[in-house]
Structure formats: C-alpha cells, structure tokens
Amino acid sequence: MEAVLPYLAPSLREPVAGAARRLPGLEEIRLRAGRPVELVAAAGSGFVTEDGRLAAEAEAGRPIGAEEVSRTFQLVCQGSVYAWEEELRGGFVTLPGGHRVGVAGRAVVEGGRVRTIRPVGGLNIRIARQVRGAALSLLPRLRRAGGRLASTILLAPPGGGKTTLLRDLIRLVSGGVPALGLAGARVTVVDERSEIAGCVAGVPSLDVGPRTDVLDGCPKAEGMMLAIRALSPEVLAVDEIGRPEDVVALREALRTGVTVLATAHAGSVEEARRRPALGPLLGEGAFERAVVLSRRSGPGTVEAVWPAG
C-alpha cells in the first residue's frame, strides 16, 4: 500500500488506507467514476466508505467523482499521458515495483489500433508482491534427469499467481539451491510489462537473483532474440506468451539449447492446447513441464504438474 498510495488522488488516500488495513492480503484497488472504490483480496472484497471503513455493499460506500479518477490517472502517468501512449495501447501502465494499473474508458482508435484511452472512467491497480520461497517446493518437480532445469510453462487464469511464482523461480535458479543440488545459472528476463523485476531506470526493484539480466520494457519476441545474441543466457524467462511472434522466437531460443521459463493464460493444459499459438508448442513438446495454477488456496496454488508433450 505504501508504494501505491502516492498515486491515488489525495482525497482518496486516507479512506483507502484505512479500509485496506481491514482487508489483509490486498490484491487490487478498483476505481470507477460514480461508484465507490472497491478493494479486492483473496479472502474477499469490499467497498470504501467516507470514513475509511470497508462495507460489504456498494450502497454503503462513498461514490468517487470522475475528477478523482482523472487525478489518479495523471499521477500514475506522472503528469504526461502522452509519454505513456505506447503502454496504453495495451490498456495498462506499470508503476515502479511492478504494480500494474489497468485502464478503462473510451478507446481512441487510429488505423484499426488503440492509440490511447481518453477519457478514463476507471482504473484497476493490481498490487505486486514478492513472495520469497513461493517456488521452492515446486522446483524439484521441474528438474529432469541429470539435474538440469526443464523448460516449463506456468498456466493460470488472470490473477492466478503466475508472475509471482515465475519471479521466485527466476530468483532460485539464478542464485542456485545447494540443498537441491542446483547450481546457479545465468538468467535473462524479457520483461515486456515491467512486472517481473519491477525495474526503475533499468534496475530491478524486486529480487530476481544475482546472475539475472533484465531487458525491461522490451517486446518479448525481439527481446528473446536479442538476449540469445548478446547476453548468452542459460535460462530465458518471459511472462504471458501467446502471440504468433512469441512462438516463433521461443522455438528459436529452444533450438539454441536455452531452458525457457514462461507463463500463459489458461485454466488447464487442455485449455492451453486449444489456444492457436500455444497448442502447437505443447503438442510438439517444446515445454517439458506444464504447471497448472489456481486460486483455490490463494494465488499460486499448484494444482498439477504435467508432461507437456
């Protein structure tokens, strides 16, 4: 909360902070013009009241004005919406620390593509957390014969904990885990959305390990090729693959002998197989492991580890 409060309109900071203290494990702060602020956590959700309490029903909350949403958006964009137009094409802005702000409103379209979103009618601030040790129990199941890490894809619906688990895998693989006989490896992270490492001025603000290089804000397909040419990684990590160009780059990376750690949106291996880009990758055995995650016992719950071929 301390990291994201300064980006809220001043009139919202005190009531939101007060209500957040009543909802442990806060995951999202949702602002919608004309309606009360909604706080979301794994344990439930509620609406912020005028005096900083948390109400179960929206009618008990204090509706916020369009100017408060607009002021928050200006703070998120650091006063220059134009400077963030490229990020807004994807519908979000990433704050230092990896916190993602999703934007809702009227899309401005040029040439069939979204150029920006103006005016803004709502914001969803997703709070990033580093959970050290989150992947430790999973790691032994991702090693193949000889002790080398298997190329792995993490599958989950949005909010399922993919990025948090991937971040901790990167940290463990980079530093090594002597107790598991795992030596540290050179890792390159292609962090297109700045969520994995939470870079500020190119420097990670989250712990991704001592042997990790980060290409921040770099498109995945281009970044994977750049990493292989220039940074000689042993492990390549990317978040949320799914575009055809991502698949082409992944195939090229795997042909060089690099181990790939990736995530994708899907609730099961079967769902992933039905996606046009992911299906062929899984069918040809590009990933040696597929890990299915859910929110059943909180984000990042491991439901199954499958051979992906």
Backbone bond lengths (Angstrom), bond angles and torsions (degrees), N, CA, C in turn:
res aa  C-N    CA-C-N  psi(-1)  N-CA   C-N-CA  omega(-1)  CA-C   N-CA-C  phi
1 M - - - 1.461 - - 1.517 111.33 -
2 E 1.346 116.35 -39.83 1.468 119.65 -178.52 1.531 111.07 -58.60
3 A 1.342 116.04 -32.05 1.465 119.92 -177.39 1.520 112.52 -75.04
4 V 1.343 117.18 -32.54 1.464 119.01 -173.54 1.529 113.48 -101.12
5 L 1.334 118.70 -18.84 1.467 120.26 -178.26 1.525 113.58 -55.11
6 P 1.352 119.86 -41.31 1.470 118.78 -179.04 1.524 114.19 -61.81
7 Y 1.333 117.50 -16.57 1.462 120.45 -179.70 1.519 112.30 -88.38
8 L 1.334 117.63 -9.51 1.460 120.30 176.19 1.524 110.49 -81.79
9 A 1.323 117.17 150.08 1.465 120.87 173.17 1.527 108.51 -53.89
10 P 1.346 118.91 138.82 1.473 121.11 -175.94 1.519 114.00 -50.57
11 S 1.338 117.38 -36.03 1.461 119.75 -178.36 1.524 113.04 -68.10
12 L 1.333 117.77 -15.30 1.462 121.42 -177.03 1.527 113.11 -98.41
13 R 1.322 117.08 -17.74 1.463 119.33 -168.71 1.515 113.28 -63.25
14 E 1.329 117.37 -49.06 1.466 119.56 -175.52 1.528 112.28 -66.82
15 P 1.344 119.14 -49.33 1.471 117.68 179.29 1.526 113.45 -63.76
16 V 1.331 117.87 -38.22 1.465 120.14 179.05 1.527 110.42 -66.38
17 A 1.324 117.43 -43.06 1.465 120.47 178.80 1.528 110.70 -61.72
18 G 1.334 116.92 -41.57 1.459 120.51 179.49 1.515 111.86 -64.30
19 A 1.326 117.02 -44.67 1.465 120.72 -179.87 1.523 111.40 -68.04
20 A 1.341 116.65 -36.29 1.471 120.52 -178.61 1.525 111.64 -63.42
21 R 1.332 116.67 -30.47 1.469 119.63 178.87 1.530 111.50 -65.92
22 R 1.308 117.23 -18.15 1.468 121.90 -179.84 1.528 112.49 -94.31
23 L 1.343 116.84 1.31 1.458 120.61 -177.38 1.531 109.22 -133.26
24 P 1.339 117.84 86.34 1.470 120.48 -178.03 1.527 111.78 -59.95
25 G 1.325 114.76 148.75 1.463 120.19 177.07 1.507 113.74 71.28
26 L 1.328 116.93 36.75 1.465 121.25 -177.96 1.526 110.72 -55.64
27 E 1.337 116.71 132.92 1.460 122.51 -179.60 1.520 112.95 -113.44
28 E 1.338 117.64 -36.69 1.458 120.50 -175.09 1.520 110.99 -141.24
29 I 1.338 114.87 144.70 1.459 122.38 169.41 1.530 105.86 -118.62
30 R 1.333 116.75 115.17 1.462 120.98 -175.09 1.526 110.18 -109.68
31 L 1.332 115.40 120.53 1.463 122.25 178.85 1.520 108.62 -108.49
32 R 1.347 115.78 128.37 1.464 121.24 177.76 1.520 107.95 -135.89
33 A 1.321 117.45 122.94 1.464 121.29 -178.10 1.522 110.70 -58.59
34 G 1.342 114.97 131.41 1.454 120.54 179.34 1.508 114.81 85.67
35 R 1.345 117.11 -0.62 1.459 121.29 179.56 1.528 109.26 -134.99
36 P 1.316 118.53 161.87 1.464 119.53 -177.55 1.524 112.32 -73.12
37 V 1.331 116.30 156.07 1.458 122.02 175.77 1.525 108.53 -64.49
38 E 1.320 116.31 132.56 1.464 121.54 176.76 1.522 109.58 -106.59
39 L 1.321 117.33 132.00 1.458 123.56 173.88 1.522 108.50 -106.22
40 V 1.339 116.13 136.47 1.458 121.19 -175.44 1.523 109.36 -127.24
41 A 1.334 116.57 134.01 1.459 123.41 174.74 1.520 108.36 -139.74
42 A 1.333 116.31 170.97 1.460 119.52 179.85 1.525 111.28 -60.46
43 A 1.345 116.22 -32.35 1.464 120.33 -176.48 1.521 113.41 -81.28
44 G 1.325 118.15 -11.11 1.454 120.43 -178.99 1.511 111.57 152.60
45 S 1.327 116.33 -163.92 1.454 121.02 -178.90 1.517 109.23 -148.77
46 G 1.334 115.34 169.31 1.458 120.15 178.40 1.509 110.25 -167.38
47 F 1.334 115.82 173.80 1.457 121.79 -176.21 1.524 109.97 -115.37
48 V 1.330 115.59 142.03 1.464 121.83 -173.96 1.532 109.74 -81.85
49 T 1.340 116.08 130.37 1.466 121.78 178.42 1.529 110.02 -92.66
50 E 1.313 115.71 171.14 1.466 121.62 -179.86 1.512 111.87 -57.35
51 D 1.341 117.61 -37.64 1.465 121.14 -175.80 1.530 113.03 -98.42
52 G 1.338 117.71 19.50 1.456 120.52 172.50 1.509 115.48 80.08
53 R 1.330 117.05 24.66 1.454 119.89 173.24 1.531 109.38 -98.00
54 L 1.325 115.40 175.43 1.459 120.88 -179.60 1.522 108.28 -116.51
55 A 1.330 116.67 120.23 1.463 121.49 -177.24 1.519 109.81 -109.15
56 A 1.322 116.00 144.13 1.462 120.72 179.60 1.524 111.96 -73.56
57 E 1.338 116.57 -30.90 1.459 121.07 -176.65 1.530 111.23 -106.55
58 A 1.322 116.21 139.76 1.463 120.83 -178.65 1.521 112.02 -60.19
59 E 1.342 117.40 -32.35 1.462 120.78 -177.17 1.532 112.25 -62.19
60 A 1.322 117.63 -23.45 1.466 121.29 -178.92 1.528 112.48 -86.93
61 G 1.329 116.89 -10.44 1.452 120.45 -179.90 1.512 112.43 -84.54
62 R 1.345 115.88 167.90 1.459 121.33 178.70 1.528 109.92 -95.37
63 P 1.342 118.58 112.67 1.462 119.79 178.55 1.529 110.37 -59.64
64 I 1.316 115.96 140.25 1.463 119.88 178.78 1.517 109.63 -101.11
65 G 1.316 116.09 154.44 1.449 121.08 -176.94 1.516 112.86 -89.02
66 A 1.335 115.41 160.87 1.460 120.44 177.70 1.522 110.85 -59.71
67 E 1.345 116.63 -32.00 1.466 119.26 -179.75 1.530 111.36 -68.37
68 E 1.332 117.59 -30.12 1.468 119.86 177.77 1.534 111.18 -71.92
69 V 1.328 116.20 -37.26 1.463 119.60 174.86 1.524 109.65 -65.50
70 S 1.345 116.29 -44.42 1.460 120.85 -179.60 1.529 111.47 -62.62
71 R 1.339 116.80 -42.10 1.466 120.41 179.43 1.525 110.66 -64.42
72 T 1.327 117.18 -40.74 1.466 120.57 176.96 1.518 110.47 -62.04
73 F 1.328 116.62 -43.29 1.463 120.89 179.69 1.529 110.97 -61.74
74 Q 1.328 117.24 -41.16 1.460 120.79 177.66 1.528 111.16 -62.20
75 L 1.328 116.61 -40.91 1.468 120.39 178.65 1.524 110.80 -66.67
76 V 1.324 116.86 -40.58 1.463 120.67 177.87 1.526 110.42 -60.48
77 C 1.333 115.96 -40.68 1.472 121.07 -179.68 1.531 112.49 -86.29
78 Q 1.320 116.33 7.26 1.470 122.01 178.41 1.521 111.94 54.58
79 G 1.340 115.39 37.30 1.452 121.01 174.57 1.511 115.39 83.22
80 S 1.350 118.23 -3.21 1.459 119.83 -177.68 1.518 110.02 -133.86
81 V 1.331 116.43 90.23 1.455 121.00 178.90 1.524 110.30 -62.47
82 Y 1.329 116.91 -36.80 1.464 121.46 -178.40 1.527 111.35 -57.64
83 A 1.327 116.80 -38.72 1.468 120.70 -177.92 1.527 112.44 -65.64
84 W 1.346 116.91 -17.84 1.457 121.04 -176.76 1.524 112.22 -108.30
85 E 1.329 117.52 14.31 1.459 119.46 -175.12 1.521 112.88 -60.59
86 E 1.331 117.95 -37.33 1.460 119.83 -179.26 1.527 110.76 -63.38
87 E 1.351 116.92 -42.88 1.464 120.14 177.46 1.532 110.95 -65.44
88 L 1.335 115.96 -38.61 1.465 119.90 -177.37 1.528 112.44 -66.92
89 R 1.320 117.28 -20.74 1.466 119.38 173.72 1.526 110.40 -58.77
90 G 1.329 115.35 -31.66 1.459 120.69 178.26 1.512 113.47 -89.06
91 G 1.357 116.99 -2.34 1.451 121.02 175.03 1.513 115.73 88.67
92 F 1.332 117.56 13.37 1.462 118.43 -178.70 1.526 110.69 -155.69
93 V 1.336 114.35 165.11 1.464 123.55 171.90 1.524 106.19 -128.16
94 T 1.340 117.52 139.34 1.456 120.77 178.19 1.522 110.02 -104.64
95 L 1.331 115.62 127.76 1.464 122.22 179.78 1.520 110.31 -88.63
96 P 1.348 117.62 159.84 1.461 119.98 172.67 1.527 110.54 -53.03
97 G 1.329 115.80 136.33 1.452 120.22 -176.22 1.515 113.21 96.74
98 G 1.358 116.86 -2.33 1.459 120.61 176.84 1.508 115.36 85.89
99 H 1.339 118.54 8.38 1.467 121.30 178.82 1.539 108.61 -75.35
100 R 1.325 116.41 126.49 1.464 120.26 -176.44 1.525 110.49 -101.60
101 V 1.336 115.76 134.08 1.462 121.87 178.43 1.525 108.34 -112.03
102 G 1.329 116.08 106.36 1.455 121.31 175.64 1.520 110.47 -79.58
103 V 1.320 116.72 144.28 1.464 121.98 -173.20 1.529 109.95 -119.90
104 A 1.344 115.74 130.99 1.466 121.90 174.79 1.526 108.86 -119.88
105 G 1.308 116.62 148.13 1.462 120.99 -179.39 1.507 110.04 157.67
106 R 1.325 116.28 -155.24 1.469 120.55 -178.91 1.524 109.64 -87.93
107 A 1.324 116.44 122.20 1.463 121.02 179.27 1.526 110.17 -78.68
108 V 1.315 115.87 131.53 1.469 122.17 173.78 1.523 107.03 -96.86
109 V 1.335 116.69 114.36 1.458 121.84 -172.62 1.521 110.27 -109.15
110 E 1.330 115.13 133.37 1.468 121.32 175.22 1.519 108.25 -133.52
111 G 1.318 116.41 128.00 1.463 120.09 179.28 1.516 113.42 60.06
112 G 1.313 116.61 30.73 1.457 120.02 178.53 1.510 114.36 81.70
113 R 1.355 117.33 3.88 1.466 121.31 -179.87 1.519 109.98 -121.70
114 V 1.325 115.98 147.49 1.457 120.48 175.13 1.530 109.11 -71.39
115 R 1.336 115.78 123.35 1.466 119.55 177.74 1.522 111.35 -92.41
116 T 1.334 116.23 -40.78 1.457 120.60 177.37 1.529 107.90 -162.13
117 I 1.304 117.41 -179.60 1.462 122.43 176.78 1.521 107.98 -126.07
118 R 1.319 116.87 109.96 1.462 123.06 -179.41 1.520 110.02 -151.89
119 P 1.327 121.11 132.94 1.450 125.28 -4.91 1.526 112.10 -74.67
120 V 1.317 114.82 160.31 1.456 121.24 -179.85 1.527 109.57 -91.64
121 G 1.334 116.01 128.82 1.455 120.02 -179.05 1.513 114.00 -108.26
122 G 1.337 116.51 -14.19 1.456 119.25 -179.21 1.520 112.12 -162.05
123 L 1.317 115.83 154.97 1.466 122.14 179.71 1.526 108.64 -137.15
124 N 1.315 116.17 142.53 1.466 121.52 174.61 1.518 108.58 -123.81
125 I 1.321 116.64 108.26 1.464 121.99 -179.62 1.522 107.84 -92.95
126 R 1.336 115.66 110.06 1.461 120.92 177.98 1.526 108.95 -94.88
127 I 1.314 116.34 120.87 1.459 121.46 -173.33 1.524 109.95 -87.33
128 A 1.338 115.64 121.19 1.469 121.48 178.61 1.525 109.61 -84.40
129 R 1.322 115.63 141.74 1.462 120.71 177.52 1.518 109.44 -133.58
130 Q 1.309 115.80 140.46 1.457 120.61 172.01 1.525 107.81 -92.24
131 V 1.327 116.42 124.34 1.467 121.01 178.41 1.518 107.05 -118.49
132 R 1.321 116.22 91.50 1.465 120.57 -179.76 1.524 110.03 -66.24
133 G 1.311 115.50 131.24 1.462 120.71 -179.18 1.512 113.81 93.20
134 A 1.330 117.95 -2.61 1.468 120.89 -177.28 1.522 112.15 -60.21
135 A 1.334 117.21 -32.03 1.462 121.01 -175.63 1.526 113.48 -101.66
136 L 1.326 118.12 1.96 1.461 120.69 -172.73 1.526 112.16 -62.20
137 S 1.325 117.64 -43.59 1.459 119.77 -178.50 1.529 112.08 -71.96
138 L 1.326 116.94 -23.34 1.462 121.75 179.85 1.524 111.85 -79.94
139 L 1.309 116.83 -30.68 1.467 121.86 -170.19 1.533 113.54 -54.38
140 P 1.340 120.37 -44.44 1.475 118.29 -179.66 1.526 113.45 -59.65
141 R 1.310 117.88 -26.26 1.467 121.40 -178.65 1.528 112.22 -81.24
142 L 1.331 115.76 -6.50 1.464 120.37 -179.22 1.525 112.25 -106.30
143 R 1.323 116.57 9.32 1.475 120.05 178.52 1.514 109.09 -98.96
144 R 1.314 115.03 141.20 1.459 119.24 177.46 1.521 109.64 -102.69
145 A 1.313 117.33 178.27 1.465 121.50 -179.52 1.526 110.02 -55.81
146 G 1.314 115.95 134.64 1.458 120.22 -176.81 1.507 112.62 95.62
147 G 1.340 116.72 -7.42 1.456 120.60 174.04 1.510 115.40 91.39
148 R 1.344 118.15 -5.86 1.462 119.60 -178.09 1.527 110.55 -76.76
149 L 1.321 115.09 147.50 1.457 121.13 178.99 1.526 110.22 -69.30
150 A 1.328 116.17 135.95 1.460 121.38 177.77 1.518 110.45 -83.64
151 S 1.321 116.60 145.21 1.467 120.06 172.12 1.524 107.96 -62.43
152 T 1.341 115.87 129.11 1.462 121.18 -167.44 1.513 111.18 -135.69
153 I 1.342 116.35 140.88 1.451 121.67 172.45 1.526 108.58 -118.47
154 L 1.334 116.18 132.42 1.457 123.41 177.27 1.516 108.02 -98.47
155 L 1.318 117.41 125.64 1.465 122.83 -176.10 1.523 110.13 -116.56
156 A 1.318 116.75 132.09 1.466 121.44 176.40 1.518 109.23 -167.16
157 P 1.339 117.55 155.95 1.464 120.04 171.01 1.531 109.44 -67.87
158 P 1.345 118.61 167.92 1.464 120.62 176.08 1.527 111.33 -53.19
159 G 1.333 116.17 136.91 1.459 120.97 -179.74 1.507 114.07 80.42
160 G 1.338 117.45 10.72 1.463 121.10 -177.04 1.511 115.21 -85.95
161 G 1.337 117.84 0.00 1.462 120.22 176.72 1.512 115.08 93.22
162 K 1.339 117.63 15.35 1.469 120.81 -178.37 1.519 112.52 -60.26
163 T 1.327 115.82 -49.96 1.464 119.92 -175.14 1.524 111.17 -66.78
164 T 1.320 117.57 -39.92 1.470 121.04 178.80 1.519 110.40 -61.60
165 L 1.328 117.44 -44.45 1.462 120.62 -179.69 1.523 110.76 -69.03
166 L 1.335 116.98 -40.99 1.461 120.16 177.93 1.526 110.64 -60.67
167 R 1.318 116.98 -43.60 1.468 120.94 179.97 1.530 111.20 -58.14
168 D 1.332 116.34 -42.39 1.466 118.46 -178.64 1.519 111.45 -73.31
169 L 1.332 118.19 -34.69 1.463 120.28 173.34 1.523 110.98 -58.58
170 I 1.334 116.10 -44.85 1.467 120.78 178.64 1.523 110.03 -59.00
171 R 1.332 116.75 -47.06 1.465 121.17 -179.34 1.531 111.45 -59.30
172 L 1.333 116.96 -45.17 1.465 121.09 -178.26 1.524 111.48 -68.08
173 V 1.325 116.81 -44.60 1.462 120.60 -178.80 1.526 110.57 -65.42
174 S 1.315 116.84 -39.50 1.464 121.46 -179.59 1.531 111.31 -66.52
175 G 1.320 116.87 -42.97 1.462 120.17 -178.13 1.504 114.28 -83.25
176 G 1.332 116.34 -24.44 1.455 120.57 -175.61 1.526 110.81 85.97
177 V 1.322 115.22 152.91 1.469 121.44 178.26 1.525 107.29 -130.91
178 P 1.338 117.80 89.78 1.475 120.80 -176.28 1.521 113.60 -54.83
179 A 1.330 116.92 -35.65 1.467 119.95 -178.34 1.529 111.69 -62.62
180 L 1.327 116.67 -25.03 1.464 121.36 178.94 1.518 111.97 -101.53
181 G 1.336 116.28 4.55 1.456 120.04 -177.62 1.513 113.22 70.02
182 L 1.329 116.79 24.71 1.466 121.41 -178.25 1.516 110.09 -104.21
183 A 1.331 116.61 112.26 1.463 121.29 177.75 1.518 109.69 -77.73
184 G 1.332 116.36 152.19 1.455 120.81 177.89 1.519 111.47 -63.17
185 A 1.346 116.16 145.64 1.463 121.43 -177.80 1.525 109.97 -128.23
186 R 1.346 115.32 154.27 1.463 120.35 173.76 1.529 109.20 -73.59
187 V 1.321 115.74 124.39 1.468 121.56 -177.83 1.526 109.30 -120.50
188 T 1.318 116.81 136.17 1.462 120.55 168.96 1.521 108.44 -116.93
189 V 1.326 115.60 128.04 1.466 122.56 178.23 1.518 108.69 -104.12
190 V 1.320 117.15 123.01 1.465 121.39 172.26 1.525 105.82 -96.66
191 D 1.332 115.27 100.80 1.466 122.38 -169.02 1.519 110.20 -105.63
192 E 1.330 115.77 74.43 1.468 121.10 -173.95 1.516 112.08 -58.30
193 R 1.346 117.79 -38.41 1.459 121.36 -175.82 1.526 112.98 -99.47
194 S 1.314 117.76 4.49 1.484 122.96 179.37 1.526 112.09 60.74
195 E 1.339 116.75 26.38 1.466 120.07 -177.66 1.524 113.09 -96.42
196 I 1.319 117.63 -28.77 1.465 119.77 -174.02 1.524 110.55 -72.72
197 A 1.334 116.31 -52.97 1.460 120.70 -176.16 1.519 113.19 -99.58
198 G 1.347 117.21 -14.42 1.461 120.35 -179.96 1.519 112.40 58.22
199 C 1.332 116.63 48.03 1.467 120.18 -174.86 1.526 112.01 -66.62
200 V 1.320 115.01 142.95 1.459 123.87 170.19 1.515 106.55 -123.20
201 A 1.337 117.17 117.73 1.465 122.44 -175.89 1.526 111.07 54.78
202 G 1.348 115.41 38.43 1.458 120.56 176.11 1.512 115.70 83.82
203 V 1.329 117.80 -3.45 1.471 121.73 -177.61 1.527 109.30 -108.35
204 P 1.347 118.68 126.92 1.468 120.16 -178.85 1.529 111.99 -60.68
205 S 1.342 115.96 134.92 1.462 120.50 173.60 1.521 111.07 -97.96
206 L 1.335 116.82 -8.84 1.454 122.73 175.79 1.531 108.76 -112.38
207 D 1.311 117.14 153.37 1.461 122.21 -174.79 1.524 110.03 -79.10
208 V 1.335 116.01 110.08 1.460 120.72 176.99 1.526 111.53 -116.68
209 G 1.337 116.26 17.37 1.454 120.35 172.66 1.512 114.51 95.80
210 P 1.351 116.51 161.96 1.468 121.14 -172.62 1.519 115.20 -80.02
211 R 1.324 118.09 -15.85 1.474 120.88 -177.07 1.526 111.04 -113.49
212 T 1.319 116.32 27.75 1.466 120.97 -174.64 1.520 111.69 -108.93
213 D 1.329 115.15 131.29 1.465 122.76 171.49 1.520 108.00 -108.32
214 V 1.340 116.10 144.23 1.465 120.64 -176.11 1.524 109.75 -123.58
215 L 1.332 115.49 127.98 1.458 121.77 168.60 1.523 106.03 -98.44
216 D 1.313 116.85 99.90 1.456 122.22 -171.96 1.522 111.26 -88.43
217 G 1.342 116.33 134.58 1.454 121.22 177.47 1.512 114.15 69.28
218 C 1.313 117.46 15.96 1.463 121.83 -175.54 1.525 109.96 -97.07
219 P 1.334 119.04 131.16 1.468 120.31 176.34 1.527 110.89 -53.07
220 K 1.318 117.09 139.28 1.463 121.37 -171.13 1.526 112.78 -58.88
221 A 1.321 116.93 -50.48 1.462 119.47 -174.96 1.527 111.13 -60.17
222 E 1.320 116.16 -48.37 1.465 120.17 179.31 1.526 111.02 -66.05
223 G 1.336 116.17 -40.45 1.456 120.67 -177.85 1.511 113.53 -64.85
224 M 1.331 117.16 -38.06 1.471 119.32 179.05 1.525 111.12 -63.12
225 M 1.327 117.35 -41.86 1.460 120.39 178.72 1.528 111.26 -68.36
226 L 1.322 115.87 -40.46 1.473 120.26 177.88 1.520 110.50 -61.65
227 A 1.338 116.84 -42.93 1.461 121.44 -179.03 1.520 111.31 -60.93
228 I 1.322 116.27 -44.56 1.470 119.72 -178.05 1.524 110.89 -65.92
229 R 1.337 116.64 -39.64 1.468 120.06 -179.25 1.520 112.76 -70.49
230 A 1.347 116.28 -37.87 1.461 118.58 -166.95 1.521 115.33 -112.38
231 L 1.320 118.97 -22.65 1.465 119.74 -170.43 1.527 113.96 -117.42
232 S 1.300 118.70 -3.71 1.473 125.55 177.72 1.526 113.70 41.39
233 P 1.325 116.87 59.99 1.470 118.64 179.45 1.524 111.72 -75.75
234 E 1.313 114.97 154.05 1.458 120.79 167.53 1.529 110.19 -91.92
235 V 1.335 115.04 -28.29 1.467 121.94 178.77 1.521 108.01 -130.95
236 L 1.330 116.24 135.02 1.460 122.74 179.31 1.527 107.70 -118.07
237 A 1.336 117.35 128.44 1.463 121.21 -176.87 1.527 110.61 -121.47
238 V 1.340 116.10 132.58 1.461 121.81 178.85 1.527 108.84 -141.36
239 D 1.329 116.06 153.68 1.456 122.24 -177.56 1.525 110.33 -112.84
240 E 1.318 117.06 139.07 1.465 124.62 170.87 1.530 113.24 56.63
241 I 1.320 115.38 65.65 1.467 119.76 174.55 1.529 108.96 -80.39
242 G 1.318 116.27 162.37 1.455 118.84 179.23 1.509 114.48 163.00
243 R 1.338 117.74 -15.66 1.459 119.63 178.70 1.526 110.05 -87.50
244 P 1.326 117.87 152.59 1.471 119.94 -179.02 1.522 113.10 -55.47
245 E 1.334 117.07 -38.57 1.467 118.96 -179.46 1.523 111.96 -67.68
246 D 1.342 117.40 -28.50 1.466 120.21 175.14 1.524 110.38 -64.24
247 V 1.316 115.58 -41.50 1.464 121.38 -178.10 1.523 110.79 -64.05
248 V 1.324 116.81 -44.10 1.465 120.62 178.80 1.526 110.31 -59.85
249 A 1.331 116.65 -45.52 1.461 120.39 -179.21 1.525 111.58 -66.34
250 L 1.333 117.16 -38.89 1.468 120.24 177.92 1.522 111.28 -61.72
251 R 1.305 116.31 -43.16 1.468 119.23 178.72 1.532 110.80 -59.93
252 E 1.323 116.02 -43.27 1.459 119.69 179.34 1.523 111.10 -63.47
253 A 1.325 116.43 -41.23 1.463 120.44 179.44 1.517 111.15 -62.72
254 L 1.324 116.86 -44.42 1.464 120.43 -178.54 1.524 111.86 -65.34
255 R 1.327 116.69 -30.81 1.472 119.84 178.75 1.530 111.96 -67.97
256 T 1.320 117.25 -20.71 1.463 120.44 178.65 1.520 112.20 -85.59
257 G 1.331 117.87 -3.71 1.450 121.08 -179.94 1.505 114.79 91.61
258 V 1.331 116.81 5.77 1.468 120.90 178.93 1.527 109.57 -75.74
259 T 1.329 116.84 140.37 1.460 121.95 171.38 1.523 108.12 -81.84
260 V 1.328 116.97 133.84 1.466 121.59 -177.63 1.528 109.90 -112.47
261 L 1.336 115.68 131.47 1.463 122.75 169.53 1.521 106.91 -113.55
262 A 1.330 117.30 126.27 1.466 120.62 -174.84 1.518 110.02 -144.65
263 T 1.331 115.31 164.64 1.461 121.32 173.45 1.524 108.83 -127.77
264 A 1.334 114.84 160.75 1.464 120.51 175.62 1.520 108.91 -158.15
265 H 1.334 115.63 155.18 1.461 121.21 177.28 1.525 110.11 -79.42
266 A 1.307 116.02 117.65 1.470 122.18 173.30 1.514 107.10 -174.79
267 G 1.324 116.69 145.81 1.453 120.71 -179.73 1.517 113.78 -90.20
268 S 1.343 116.43 -7.52 1.461 121.23 -179.58 1.520 108.28 -164.49
269 V 1.345 115.33 168.96 1.466 119.35 175.21 1.524 109.61 -63.60
270 E 1.330 116.76 -37.22 1.468 120.27 -179.32 1.533 110.79 -62.86
271 E 1.334 116.63 -42.35 1.468 119.70 176.87 1.519 110.75 -62.61
272 A 1.329 116.99 -42.37 1.462 120.61 179.71 1.523 111.09 -62.14
273 R 1.317 116.70 -38.27 1.473 120.04 179.21 1.527 111.99 -63.36
274 R 1.338 116.84 -27.47 1.468 120.34 -178.96 1.523 112.55 -81.46
275 R 1.320 117.57 -10.79 1.466 119.35 177.77 1.528 109.40 -78.59
276 P 1.330 118.04 132.68 1.472 120.15 -173.14 1.518 114.43 -56.72
277 A 1.331 117.77 -37.71 1.458 119.53 -177.60 1.523 111.96 -82.21
278 L 1.328 116.63 -40.19 1.463 120.18 -175.20 1.516 113.11 -77.88
279 G 1.327 117.25 -35.22 1.457 121.06 -175.79 1.522 113.93 -51.18
280 P 1.341 118.43 -52.75 1.472 119.07 179.55 1.535 112.88 -61.17
281 L 1.328 117.67 -37.95 1.467 120.14 178.97 1.525 111.18 -61.30
282 L 1.322 115.96 -45.58 1.464 119.72 -179.88 1.526 110.61 -68.45
283 G 1.320 115.70 -39.89 1.455 119.68 -178.43 1.512 113.50 -64.18
284 E 1.327 116.71 -33.46 1.462 119.78 -178.39 1.535 112.15 -91.20
285 G 1.338 116.66 5.05 1.466 119.66 176.09 1.511 114.59 73.96
286 A 1.338 117.61 25.88 1.462 120.09 179.54 1.528 110.50 -60.33
287 F 1.339 116.99 -38.31 1.458 121.63 175.71 1.528 109.15 -101.51
288 E 1.326 115.42 130.72 1.465 120.28 -179.74 1.526 112.18 -82.72
289 R 1.331 116.70 -20.51 1.455 121.46 177.45 1.527 108.87 -135.83
290 A 1.329 115.37 144.26 1.460 121.90 170.94 1.526 106.93 -127.79
291 V 1.325 116.32 123.76 1.461 121.98 -177.99 1.520 108.47 -108.34
292 V 1.318 117.03 122.04 1.461 122.33 -179.52 1.524 108.72 -97.91
293 L 1.342 116.10 124.53 1.458 122.44 -178.02 1.522 110.74 -114.25
294 S 1.332 115.22 156.67 1.460 120.44 175.39 1.526 108.36 -147.13
295 R 1.330 115.27 -177.40 1.467 122.13 175.81 1.534 111.41 -106.30
296 R 1.324 117.71 16.03 1.462 121.17 -172.32 1.522 112.54 -55.98
297 S 1.313 117.39 -43.09 1.472 121.95 176.46 1.522 109.99 -116.66
298 G 1.340 116.10 32.63 1.460 122.39 -174.72 1.512 110.00 104.57
299 P 1.347 117.93 159.20 1.459 121.25 -178.70 1.523 111.49 -55.56
300 G 1.340 116.03 138.28 1.448 120.41 178.04 1.514 114.57 89.75
301 T 1.349 117.96 11.51 1.460 120.56 176.59 1.535 109.51 -67.45
302 V 1.325 117.46 122.63 1.465 121.49 -179.94 1.513 108.92 -81.04
303 E 1.327 115.89 114.95 1.462 121.07 179.70 1.519 111.97 -90.23
304 A 1.327 116.79 -36.10 1.457 119.50 -177.47 1.529 109.66 -164.39
305 V 1.322 115.24 151.65 1.468 122.24 171.42 1.524 105.86 -123.52
306 W 1.324 114.64 118.47 1.468 119.67 -173.97 1.517 111.28 -117.86
307 P 1.340 118.23 147.87 1.475 118.37 159.26 1.515 107.16 -61.39
308 A 1.319 117.14 136.94 1.464 120.04 -172.94 1.521 112.91 -96.02
309 G 1.317 117.86 0.49 1.452 118.57 -178.02 1.504 113.00 -84.26
